[in-house]
Amino acid sequence: MTHKTDSDDPATIDHGRLSGILAFLQAAEQLKDTLRSGRTRTGRAESTAEHSWGLCLLVVLFGRDLPGIDVEKLLKLCVVHDLGEAISGDVPAPAQKSGDRRRERERRDFQSLCAPLPSALAGDLLSLWDEYAEGRTEEARLAKAFDKLETMLQHLVGKNPPDFDFSFNLAYGRRETDFHPLTRALREKVDELTRARLDERRPTPARGG
């Protein structure tokens, strides 16, 4: 025998709340068309939504190697960290400059994106965004580390332009990836793969005849 609860009664559903969440989801869908400088293995420009998916997949795969870490929160941080880019787009790392107020703009865009949501839910998401941006918890700092690793891995697997500089990987995000023993070890592996790609590009010495 089953028992009905209040949630089984359509009259108790907050339809305004549902509408607000659906409006947010439709606005956030723009992230699928927000392109990054990275390339997929076919040479197509990668979207920020695809990057966020890859980042979350990394966390899922290594979650059990992170004792003491709130993996659910870590995943939430990874999901929301780039959502503001749905409005004003991505700025590639080489084009980012000190004093460009990028964080302020992305936070403002994220607030605008969250406007249709119920206030409590919007507040929860904004709190997560701030936690990531400020790197004030272990989970936030890990999210930043995995974010850098995912970007470097995409550089390695993507079909890049002939003049792509793989040495960029070797200096990129080292402060973030050195934060935790796991991400530091992963960084070493990614650096090995990067050096291998650089070796492939070096011209073969001509043989004397």
N, C-alpha and C positions, 0 to 999 in steps of 0.2 A: 504494500500500500504506500502510495506517495502522498506527501503533504505539500500543499501549495504555500508559497511564501509571498511576501509583498511584491518581490521582484517578478513573480509570475503574473501579476495583475498589470495589464497595459496602462491602466489609469494611474499607476504609481511611477511610471517612467517619466523622467524629466526630458521632454522632447526638445526643449530649448538647449539643454546641455548636449544632446546628441547632435543637434544641428551645428552647434559651435565647434564641436570636435571634427565633424565632417568638413566644415568650412576650412578649418586649420589643415586637415589632411590634403585637401584639394590645393591649398596655397603652397604647402610644403612640397607638393609634387613637382614644383618648378626646379627642385634640386636635381631632378633627372636630366634636365636640359642645361644645367649649369656646368660648363666644361672647364676642365683643368688642363695644365700643360702636359700631363702624362699621357701616354699612348697605350692602347691595348695591344695585344699580340698581332692584331690585324692592321694596326696603324691608325685606328680610329681614335679621336680624342676621347679621353676618359671623362665621365661625369663625376661630380662631387658625390652624388648618391652612390655610384659604384665604388668610389673610394671608401665611403662610410661603411658600405657592406663588407668590403675587404678587411677593414679595420675591425669590425665586429667579429668576423670569422677568425681572425688572429686571436682575439680574446677568448672566443669559445674553445679554440684548439689548445690554448695554453692556460686556461682557467685553473685547472687542477694543479698547475705548477706554481700557483700563487697563494700559498697558505697565509691565512690572516687577512686576505684581501676580500672585500665585498664585491664579488664578480658581477652581481646583478647591477650594482651601482656603476661599476666600471663600464658595463655594456650601455647603460643609459647615457653616461657621459660621452661615449663614442658615438651614439646615435645623434645626440643634439649638438655636438661640438661645432659642426660646420653648417647647421641649418640656416643661420643668418645669410649665408652665401646664396640662398635661393632668391634673394632680392637684388643684391648688388654684385654678385658674382665672386669668383675666386681671384686672388692676387698671387701669381706664382712667387715662390720663395725668392728668386733672384731680383724680383721687382719690389719686394717689400723693403721699406726704409724706416729708420727710426724717426719718430715724430709724425708719421703719416696718419695717425689717429684711426688706424684700421680697426683696432679693437672696439673703439667707441662706435664706429659706424656699424660694425657687425652686431654689436649688442643692440643698437637702436633698430636695426633691421630685424633682429630676432624678436624683439618686443613687438614690432609691428606684425610680424608673422603670427605671434601668439595672441593677438588682439581678439580673435573670435572665441577663444577658449574660455571656459569658466575660470573665474579669477584665481581660485585655489590651484587649479591645474596649471594655469599660466605661470603662477608664482613658483610652483615646483620645478617647471622646466627652466625658468630663468635662474633659479637657484643652482641648478645643475650646470647651466652655461657659465655662470660666474665662478663656480667651483673649478671648472675646467680651465677657464681663462686665467684665473689667478694661481692655479696649481697649488691649492692650499691643502690638499689631502694626498695620501699615497695613491688613491685611486685616480685622482686627476693627473698626477705626475706620470703614472703608468699609462694613462690614456694618451698623454702627449708622446711618451716614448714609443708606444705601438703605432701612433699616427706617423711618426717619422719612419719607422721600419716599413710600414705598408707602402709609403711613398717610394722608398728606395727599392723595394721588391718590385713595384710596378715599373720602375725605370729599367730593371733587369729583364723583365719578361716582355716589355712592350716593344713594338716595332718602331724604333725611334728614327728621327732624321739622320742622314749620314754623318752630320757634324755634331751629333749629340755628345756632350762631354760627360763621360761616365765618372770622371774624377770628382765631379760635383758630389756624388754619393759619399766619398771618403771624408768630407768635411761637414756634411749636412747633419744637423741635429745631434751632434755628439754629446752635448751637455745633457740633453733629454734622455738619450738612450743609455748613458752611463749611470742613470739613477738607480737601477735595480740589477742584481746579479743576472736575472733571466734575460732582460733586455740587453744587457751588456754582452752576454754570451751570444745572443741572436745577432747583435751588431757585428761581432767578430766573424760570424758565418757570412753575413751579407757583405762585409768588406772583402772576404776571400772571393766571393762570387764577382764582386765589382772589379777586383784586380785581375781576375781571369778574363773578364770582358775587355779590360784595358790591354792585356797581353795579346788578345786576338787582333786588336787594331794596330799593334806595332808592326811596321813593315819587316818582312823577312830579309835578313842581310843577304846581299848579292854574293854569290860564290865566284871566287876567282877562276879565270879560265886560262 
